[in-house]
Each structure stands twice: as C-alpha cells, then as structure tokens.
Amino acid sequence: MLKQLDLNGTWRVRWADGQRGRADHANREEVDEARYIDAEVPGEIHMDVWKQGWIKDPYVETNCLAARWVEECIWSYRRFFTAPRVTLKGRAWLHFEGLDLAATIVLNGQEIGKHANSFHPCRIEVTGKLKPGRNLLTVHLDGGLFHAAEKPVEGWGVGLDARLHKRHWLRKPQCQFSWDWSTRLINVGITKPVRLEWTSDPVRLDRFVPLADLSANLKTGTIRGRLFVEGLTDKPCRGKLTLEVPEAGRKATVDVEIKPGLSPVEVSVQVTDPELWWPVKHGGQKLYTIRVSLSAGGKRIGDRSSRIGFRHVRINQYPHPDKGRYFTIEINGRKIFVKGGNFVPVDMIFPRADRQRYDKVTDLALEANFNMLRVWGGGLYESDDFYELCDEKGILVWQEFIFACAKFPVQDEAFHNSVREEARFNIRRLAPHPSLAIWCGNNEMEWGAWNWGYDRGVVYPDHALFHLTIPRLLAEEDPGRYYQPSSPYSPDGLNPNADEAGDQHPWSVGMQNTDFRDYRKMVCRFPNEGGTLGPTSLPTMLACLPKDQRYVQSFAWQIHDNSVDSWGEPSYPDQMVAQWLGKDIRKLSIEEFTYWGGLIQGEALREYCENFRRRMFDTSSAIFWMYNDCWPATRSWTIVDYYLRRTPAFAAVRRAMQPLHVIVAEEDDDIVVFGVNEHSQTWSGTVRYGLFNLAGGLPMDQSLPVDLPPNASTRIASFRKREWKHPASAAAFAMFMKGDAVVARNRLLLPFFKDLRWSPPQLKVRMHAGKAIFTSRTFVWGVCLDLAGRKPMSDNFFDVYPGIPHAIAWRGSRKPEVRFVGNLAGVR
C-alpha cells in the first residue's frame, strides 16, 4: 500500500532579484537564517511577506502597487525532513499538487526536476536519491516573469502590458496579469499540498475516475469505474478490481492486467431505476458513493472512493423554425432554462480561497435564483470544493479550459505537451461531477480568429489544440459530455457570435453603448456573457479608498475601477450616469454613487435577464458577465463583491431570475405581458395589468384569470401601445396575484429616467404581522434600505406602485430606514 509523509506546514523562504540575494545558496545545508522568513505550505508568498510586514494589505487602497516587487523575485523555499528508513528500499516519489509557477526542485543539493504549469501536479521519482535521516528539499520558484523573459510577444494578440509579463506563455490563471476587473498580482508559491510517497508493492494507485451514464429512458444507470494504476515492474501483473455502490446494493469484481507504466483498469456496474440528479428547483441532487479497491500479487494495494450522480444531459441544437438552431440544455429529458453568471476566481491570491468561501459564494448564487455558473477561461480550473458544492446544491457548471483572449504558442512542442497534460489531468479530475454539463475550449479565441485580427502576426497557432488535441482527449477520457471549441461558438460555419445558433456574448451593450434598452431587441439562442458596470457594496467601496481619496476618479478610485473606464473619453461608465440620470458622477459622494450607480446597473441587468427569459426556449439562457469579484472594486460587473457582500444590483437580478415571474415588454405596436413559470406544475392565479401614472392613478387597470403552463414563457395579455398616451409620465405594469397576495410584479418605462416627469415620493411605512408595508400615492422608484450587502433581505432597491402596497418580511418592531429613493424630483 502506498505510504505518505506530509511535507506541509512551515518552510523557510528567501528572495532574490538578480542583484540582491542568491537563490542557489538555499541549496546548502548551512545558510544565513537572517535572510529567511517563515512560509506556509500550501500557501502563496504574498501572504507570507504580508504577515512579515514587508507589504501592507494588497486588497485595499493602493497597496497592490507597492507589492509589485514580490512578483519580480525568485523565491527559494526549503525545509528538512526525515525520510523513514523503508523509503530507501522501495520506490519513492515527491508529489507537489500545485506549484506556481516555474519551479526548480532540488533534493540534497541535486536538481531533480523542473515544472512550469500551475494547473497540474508535479511528480518526481526520488528512488535512490533519499538519504538516511535528514534530507533537504529546496524549491526555487518564479511567478513567470523570468521564465518568459526571452519569449516573443509581438503578433500574439495581447495588450501592451504583455510586453512585461508575456502571459500567453505562462500556464497559470491569466487574470492575475490584470484584466479589466482585476489588478495585476502575479502569484508565486507552493500553492497546494506536498508529500513524500513510497511503496514496495508492484503497483501504485493513481486517480479513480468513475464515469456515470444514464440511458435515455432514465431507467438504467451505468458506472464505468476507471482506476489509473502504475505498474512498477518490468512485466504485466494480474490483479482483482472491485467496485461497489453500497446505496444501490451493487458490487462487481473483475480480473485485470496491470501493465508497466500508468494506465487504467476498468470495471462496470449497472443500477436499475436509479434516483436521479437534477439542477436546483427541478428535483433532488442524489449523489451515490462509489468505492473501488485493487489487489495484486496476493496483496491489497489500496482503495479509492468518489461520488457520482445519474443524469442524462443533451444539448439540443435542432434547427430553429425561424432561423439557425436551438441551443438548449436538456437534463433527464426536461428542457432547462439556465440562469446565472460568469464565475471568476474568488480571490486574487488563489490559495486564500477555502471551502467556507466557496460555500458562501455558491449559497449567494442560489439566493440570486441561479442554476448555472460559467467557469470562465481566464481564471482557474476551480478547486474540488467548488465542484463538490455545485453537485450538492444543483448548480450546473459550464467549464472552460483556461485559455482566454489571446493566441497561445501551441506550435511549441513543449508548450503543447504541457497543456495536453494539463487538460488530461483536469478532465480526469472533473469528469465524475454531475454538475459539469459542458466542456468548452476557451473564451473568445474563435471570435478573435474571425474578427480581431488573429490572422495577422502569428497566425492561428492554437487552432489544433481546440479542434484536435482536446477533442481527442475528451473522446478518450470523458466521451459522454458535450464539448465546443470556444465561447462564443456557432456551428454550420457561422460567425462564432452569430445570434441564431450556438452561444453568444452580446457586448453591443455595456461598454461604449450604455443604452441598455437595446437588450429588449436581442434574440440570442444562448447568451452567456454580457453585462453592465456598477458599484460594489458601500463598505467595499470605502475599503478601496483612503480617507483623503474618497471621491470619484481619485488615484485610488482609478486603481480599483474597471479599466473600461479608460477606454474612452469621456468615460463610458461615467457617461452612463449622465445619460440615464442627468447627473454628473464627479459631483456625487461615494455613498450617492453607490446608490445611483447601483440602481442603474440593476436596471440594466434586469433588462438583460428578462428579455431572454421571456423568449424561453427560443433563447435558453440568461447568463451575464459577471457574478463575483477576485478583489475589491469601485466599479465592477458583479452582484457579489470580493468580500462576499451583495452589491446594489443583487436584488434586481434576484427578482429578474425568480422561477415564477411576470415581464412587461414592448413588441412593435403592442405592450405585451409574459408569464414565466419554471416550475413543473401549472400555476393558476390572476394577472393584473395596465398603466399607472407616476403622479398617481391607474388609467388602465385590468385583471384576467391565468393558467401558466409549466417550464414555459407564455404571452398572456397585451394592449396597443397607442393606448399609452404619455410614456414620459406613466408606466406599464403587471402583477401576478394569488388571492390578495402579490406573487410577482414588474413594470416597463420607455424614456431615459432623466426624461420622465417625476413626482415627489409620498412614501409611508407601517409594520404588520412581521412585515413592513410600503405605500405611496405616487410612484416611488428604487427604495433603498441597505447599501452594505452583508445580510439577506426580503427585498431592496424595490419600487412602490401608486396606491398599491408593497410588503416585505421584516424582523423586529422598528420600521426600516429608507436611505434613498430614485425619484428625480424633490429628493436627495
């Protein structure tokens, strides 16, 4: 059986920048300890020098700039360990689960290996290299700047800053080199566990990969148990492989041949009428524990366990009757309208992300009524914790291989081989997860090849990776799952971002164009990246800014702002505030901007989500850019900020994504009411709809009984647009009622908000039976009760329709304090 010695804990580390410090001195038995500090393994060097006081908190103010020297050094880690005497007799290996990035590993003064890919482990055989008693292990690490210093950059489709870091050559999260939503902070460190392994057995167990398949009639589940083993002898040996599914009472044992080297042995079992795994709110998330054990040469070699879920996934791309093709995810024969956001690393110092953080961020996704997260190609193959939690909570995952917005040097044989092993490792690691619905090759690189000039300079160097290497790997390692080479991607030779087929990144709104009413016209098959900028929570905004820089466009503001701010002058996101509100953002306090900017972002994301939801299943998703942040920002795309606080736009998105929803839309000469029912049963109630005046009164007020079919969007009422005589002073509205209770409600405004004929609010609040009830004779827009975003709230940033009470759950007897309202007349 494989034995292990844990080498985690406190190591010693020193720095060298090429002038000061000498990295190779760390290979010596005796060193000057004054040059070393403690470093935690697993960990990351910024955390260690922060603890030492060499840098300040890099997340706040402008401290990230003062920490840039850290990434410009070679960091030499060292520790002594005592190798058990038995390790000198059998086979032994050092196993590093994660090294970031370019590593030279030295054992007892002898170089034993190099590694330069943070996305898969480093395993080095040390048989015959260990000493009795004390051994010295040294790891020299460069975050990548030295490693790529002599690599070419011209013609690779990357920005000016890439002349410094050359990210396209470095196999680590691309966003750490800076993105529009993140600063540059290049990680360095032994980021995952380290151990010494040894065995005297003829076989070593590697990874267990159970692949679950479900028949189309949902009656028969098949588990193909693949156990990767390394034969350690010159000749094949025989063994017995047993797979057990205790909850299903199934067990199978087969004879296997174990070949020299690493290869899989397999055993399969079938489960009749298995309990199924479903996305959240479509059913339960049943997970089965699978156990496998291997014996060889009359000895028990070891065992492994994993969890699987039985679900049948199909990507329906049948021809659409109007144009192009559908793109609909079907789970267990049911069409799923997927709702969610783009998931980026939850921390810019990646080892800081623990299970508790992933648990909170996935809980907030559920609170926002999500059922999918797109793991974007410029970030991480996420941690096991993330995928396990998605399995348990029913959150579907769109998983991209980690390539984004550049051309990558796959024509370089060493680079190709490295990324092939990276892909193979992560396919095997993630394949058992039922939450994983889609594999995707990269982010926007096919689009770049079509439209961004990737046919100039170095021409299409990575095309074969996504169209040949990765598809071949998936056919071998995970044949039952859908794959597409890029996002966006369209079949049939269409432009990758064509609206009528495949998936779309609808970025014609959100950057230079900030008139988000244009979302109302979009007909996309599967939109999975598009959005609008806005503020984070008020405490996060303030953490970004020193007290003497708490104003818009201060230096600290610019460091923490999204870089889209600098893409045009005047600033596109600054101009959005003037365009919609008639306000000069430079004259707003930080608190005022947090409210007004959040109100506008919420309106934009609501328009995005609701436009696509009403078109269900002509459109089959509402996935926006982006869900979460990796560091504190003054302006971001997100609804959950770095500190896991709800941003001001959170409540608007949650309402727009609720499973039972009513949507009011403009279609040609009509105002149309749509009912969206994602439940599995028909919903019966009443729809109340019409027009209300902003100053009070309902010039149109109609009611109809309604039966909303399950899992569908239904057109349930309409009236002619000409009946809406004064769009600047009135709004269209609709409400779903169950008896006297309001189940869902919505409204439609046509002009820019600054052009509406606002009336002052006449807001009143009373408490009754655990609820706060808001009323006003006039329309009240965007009632804000909280800007901190720390606690869940029944509602926030909500409207009060004239003469129609709005009730929210509220604890305690004290009335909620209204911090802001949005009426642009007679208010703050």
Secondary structure as GFF3:
##gff-version 3
##sequence-region A 1 828
A	DSSP	beta_strand	3	6	.	.	.	ID=ss1
A	DSSP	beta_strand	9	16	.	.	.	ID=ss2
A	DSSP	three_ten_helix	23	27	.	.	.	ID=ss3
A	DSSP	three_ten_helix	33	35	.	.	.	ID=ss4
A	DSSP	beta_strand	37	41	.	.	.	ID=ss5
A	DSSP	alpha_helix	45	52	.	.	.	ID=ss6
A	DSSP	alpha_helix	63	66	.	.	.	ID=ss7
A	DSSP	alpha_helix	68	71	.	.	.	ID=ss8
A	DSSP	beta_strand	74	83	.	.	.	ID=ss9
A	DSSP	three_ten_helix	85	88	.	.	.	ID=ss10
A	DSSP	beta_strand	91	96	.	.	.	ID=ss11
A	DSSP	beta_strand	99	100	.	.	.	ID=ss12
A	DSSP	beta_strand	102	107	.	.	.	ID=ss13
A	DSSP	beta_strand	110	115	.	.	.	ID=ss14
A	DSSP	beta_strand	122	125	.	.	.	ID=ss15
A	DSSP	beta_strand	133	142	.	.	.	ID=ss16
A	DSSP	alpha_helix	162	165	.	.	.	ID=ss17
A	DSSP	three_ten_helix	167	169	.	.	.	ID=ss18
A	DSSP	three_ten_helix	174	176	.	.	.	ID=ss19
A	DSSP	beta_strand	177	179	.	.	.	ID=ss20
A	DSSP	beta_strand	182	184	.	.	.	ID=ss21
A	DSSP	beta_strand	189	190	.	.	.	ID=ss22
A	DSSP	beta_strand	194	199	.	.	.	ID=ss23
A	DSSP	beta_strand	203	214	.	.	.	ID=ss24
A	DSSP	beta_strand	220	231	.	.	.	ID=ss25
A	DSSP	beta_strand	237	245	.	.	.	ID=ss26
A	DSSP	three_ten_helix	246	248	.	.	.	ID=ss27
A	DSSP	beta_strand	250	258	.	.	.	ID=ss28
A	DSSP	beta_strand	261	272	.	.	.	ID=ss29
A	DSSP	beta_strand	288	296	.	.	.	ID=ss30
A	DSSP	beta_strand	299	308	.	.	.	ID=ss31
A	DSSP	beta_strand	313	316	.	.	.	ID=ss32
A	DSSP	beta_strand	328	331	.	.	.	ID=ss33
A	DSSP	beta_strand	334	336	.	.	.	ID=ss34
A	DSSP	beta_strand	338	343	.	.	.	ID=ss35
A	DSSP	three_ten_helix	350	352	.	.	.	ID=ss36
A	DSSP	alpha_helix	355	367	.	.	.	ID=ss37
A	DSSP	beta_strand	372	375	.	.	.	ID=ss38
A	DSSP	alpha_helix	384	393	.	.	.	ID=ss39
A	DSSP	beta_strand	396	400	.	.	.	ID=ss40
A	DSSP	alpha_helix	413	430	.	.	.	ID=ss41
A	DSSP	beta_strand	436	440	.	.	.	ID=ss42
A	DSSP	alpha_helix	445	451	.	.	.	ID=ss43
A	DSSP	alpha_helix	463	464	.	.	.	ID=ss44
A	DSSP	pi_helix	465	469	.	.	.	ID=ss45
A	DSSP	alpha_helix	470	477	.	.	.	ID=ss46
A	DSSP	beta_strand	482	484	.	.	.	ID=ss47
A	DSSP	three_ten_helix	516	521	.	.	.	ID=ss48
A	DSSP	alpha_helix	538	544	.	.	.	ID=ss49
A	DSSP	three_ten_helix	547	549	.	.	.	ID=ss50
A	DSSP	alpha_helix	555	560	.	.	.	ID=ss51
A	DSSP	three_ten_helix	563	566	.	.	.	ID=ss52
A	DSSP	alpha_helix	572	581	.	.	.	ID=ss53
A	DSSP	three_ten_helix	585	587	.	.	.	ID=ss54
A	DSSP	alpha_helix	590	614	.	.	.	ID=ss55
A	DSSP	beta_strand	621	624	.	.	.	ID=ss56
A	DSSP	alpha_helix	650	656	.	.	.	ID=ss57
A	DSSP	beta_strand	660	667	.	.	.	ID=ss58
A	DSSP	beta_strand	670	677	.	.	.	ID=ss59
A	DSSP	beta_strand	683	693	.	.	.	ID=ss60
A	DSSP	beta_strand	700	708	.	.	.	ID=ss61
A	DSSP	beta_strand	712	720	.	.	.	ID=ss62
A	DSSP	three_ten_helix	721	723	.	.	.	ID=ss63
A	DSSP	beta_strand	730	738	.	.	.	ID=ss64
A	DSSP	beta_strand	741	748	.	.	.	ID=ss65
A	DSSP	three_ten_helix	753	755	.	.	.	ID=ss66
A	DSSP	beta_strand	764	768	.	.	.	ID=ss67
A	DSSP	beta_strand	771	775	.	.	.	ID=ss68
A	DSSP	beta_strand	780	783	.	.	.	ID=ss69
A	DSSP	beta_strand	798	800	.	.	.	ID=ss70
A	DSSP	beta_strand	806	809	.	.	.	ID=ss71
###
